[in-house]
Amino acid sequence: MNGTITSDLVYDYPSQSRQLLERFQNSGKHQILPLLKAPVPLNILIVGAGLGGLATAVALARRGHEVTVLEQAAVLGEVGAGIQIPPNSAKLLLSWGIGPFFEGRVVEPESMTFRRWEDGSAIGFTKLKPNFSETYGAPYFVIHRADFHDALCKLATQHGVKVITNSKVVEYDERLPLAKTQDGREFTADLIIAADGVKSVARPTVIGGTDIPASKTGFAAYRAVVETEKMKADPETSWLLEKPGINIWIGEGRHVMTYCIAGGKSFNMVLSHVDHSDPAAWKPENAVGDMRKHFESWDPKLFKVIDLITKTIKWPLLSGAHLPTWISKSQKLVILGDAAHAMVPYMSQGAAMAVEDGAALAEALSHISSKQQVPDALRVFEKERMKRSYGMQSASLVNGKLWHFPDGKEQQARDAGARAEVEGKYFVESTNQWSDPVTQLWTYGYDAEKELKKTKNTSKTENVLG
């Protein structure tokens, strides 16, 4: 080999060093790859036209499958505020051709800074631009959820996906398979994919009759958007707009994450706090006042921005159970996204996991040579995606611990563990999971399609799927 490491070697052992080598070999600008048509086109029904459902629809339709999506809402759209699109999902989306629909809507933050709750001093720092794009092959984006959803809608339409609104599915017959709507319509397909969210109607059917719902975490989050024009006049708020960046204030039982969205026209805020109360008792008219009380003793510069919020939506934060299966007994109904692995947003990977799910499922189904092999493809999909998504679920819960320490020894140890990155010094590990080299590589260096192929090649169904 004359001292040269070739790119066609087969690496089949667990190693961070191997992953690092593959990362350098595969890094670079994103590419729009040619369509790889499935040898056996399927008639596929997806229930739920949220971010995960539409991403899955695009992933499947571009492979040549006939895809119909049922959505309960009368009009397609998303509620909420900002959302992050990290490189592990951005790389997939850009390769599918979403780029033109992102123009003028996404913001690429230069960095992520963790700040002390009381004065905003930096206690953690991750350089995002251009580092992540150069290393992982795609940028780290932030965007308004509605803009992300609209971009996926347009991309799905471009690929021939049919979306039927006013179609709330209330019942499944997984043996056929069949989905029945509230108004009595029935839809059949070769395969039904339920991307119907954390309160999934399909999940009880898939796991055998009794649901295993997501659990309350004892946290809730206020989501809000402030128009950047309101922040420009005051130097104590305008500094947040000078360079696009993600800033996160962390303290005991609470944190506030901020960044610009809508091409820089809006300022997104997520304010997380301990809350064990029943969401049914929450009063929307009290939300803004209650939110301010939670953070009135925090960094005065931050509170000035909080004080500009005039309306907010409060959400309970849930974490899904580790389910025994995502595939129904007939192997004709499968769940994915939040229906399968809801997670707290502390790694900003919930939607990214759903995008990865769609990519992996499309890849798995591209290796069958007959409809009878769909169950084999689903088992390969489930094996790989359970490992990945439940791992990310755990990483998110770890951040929920790290960020919310009260002042004291644990908080001091956490801050000390990220001090080198704040000071611009060399480091080999960090308590900031965005910077920690091992966690960062595992999170953002993951390629859902390639990892699915690896799982296929090492699974018991290898000979069946080819």
C-alpha positions, 0 to 999 in steps of 0.5 A: 500500500506504500503508506497510503490508506485506500478508501476501498478497505472494508472496516467491520469492527467497532472503533472510534479511530475507524469512524474518524478515518471514514469521516475524513474520507467522506467529508466535503460539500453535499451532493445531489445524488442520482435517484436510485430506483427501488427494484420493487416499487410499492404502494405505500401509505404514510399516516401523518404529514408532519416533518417526519412523515413528509421526509419519509414520503420524499425518501420513498418517492424519490426511489420510485415508490407510490406514496400517499400521505394522510393528514388529519388537519384541514390545512398543511402547516406547522405550529411552534417556533424554531428548529435545528437541522444538524448535519446528519439530517441536513446532508440527507435533505440536501442530497434529496434536493431541498436546497432551493426551498431553503433559500432565504429561510435558513440561518447557519449559526457561526457558533454555539455558546453555553452561558452562565444563568446569572450573568451570561458569561461563556462556560461552553463553546462550539464552533459550527461554521465552517467546521461542521460543514467541512467535517461532516459534509453539510451545514448546521442550520436553524429554521422556523418549523413552518418554513421547514415544513413548507420546504418539505411539502414542496419537495414532496410535491416535486416527487409526486407524493399525494397528500390528503388532508382532513383524514384523521386515522382512528383505526388500523387493521394491520393484517391487510393492512388498512387505515380507517379515517374518522369519517369512515374512509378506508385506505389500503396499501402494500405497507402502512407507515405511521408517523403520527406523533407521540400520541400515536394511534398506531402504536398500540396495534403495533406492539400488541394492543396495550399502548406504552405511552411516552413518559412525563419528564417533569419539564416543560418548555415555553416557545416564543419568537421575537421580531429582531427589529425590536432588539436592534435599538438596545445594545444589551439585546442587539449584540445577539444579532451581530453574528448568527449564533446559538446561545444557551443560558443554563442554570438550576432546573432551567435553560434558555436557548436562542437563535435567529430564524426566518433569514434573520428576521425573527429571534427564536427562544425556547425556555425550559423549566421544571414543571410537574403540573397537569397540562390540562390545567395550564391557562394560555392567558397566564403563560407569558406572566408565568414564563417571566417569573421563572426567569426574572432573576436571570441574566438582565440582558437575557431578561430584556429579550424575554420581556419582549415576548408577547405570546408563547406556547407551553409544551410538556417535554416527554420521553418515549419508552423503549418499545419491544417492536416498531413492526406489527405482527403482520409486518405490514404496519410500521411506526417511526419518528416520535411515535417510536422514539419521542425524546426531549429536545436537549440534543436538538435531534428529534426531527433529525431522527425522523429524517434519518428514519425515512432515509433508512427505511427507503434504503432498506426497501431498495434491497428487496427483490419481491414484496415477500421480502418487505418483512426482512427489510423492516427488521433490518430497519428496526434493528439499526434505527432502534440502536441509533434513536434510543442512543440519541434519546439517552444523550438528550437525557444526559444533557438534561442532567448536565445543563440543570445542575444547581450551583455547586460541585457538580456545576463547577466540574461541568464548567471546568470540563468545557473551559478549554474550548471557551479559552480556545485551547486544545482539548480531547474531551468536553462536558459539552456534548456538541464539542466532545469529539467522541459524541460529536462524531457519533452524532453528526458523522452518522450517515443513515443510509450507509449505516443501514447498508452495514446493518443489512450486511451483518444481519441474519437477513443478509442472504435474503436481501442480497 
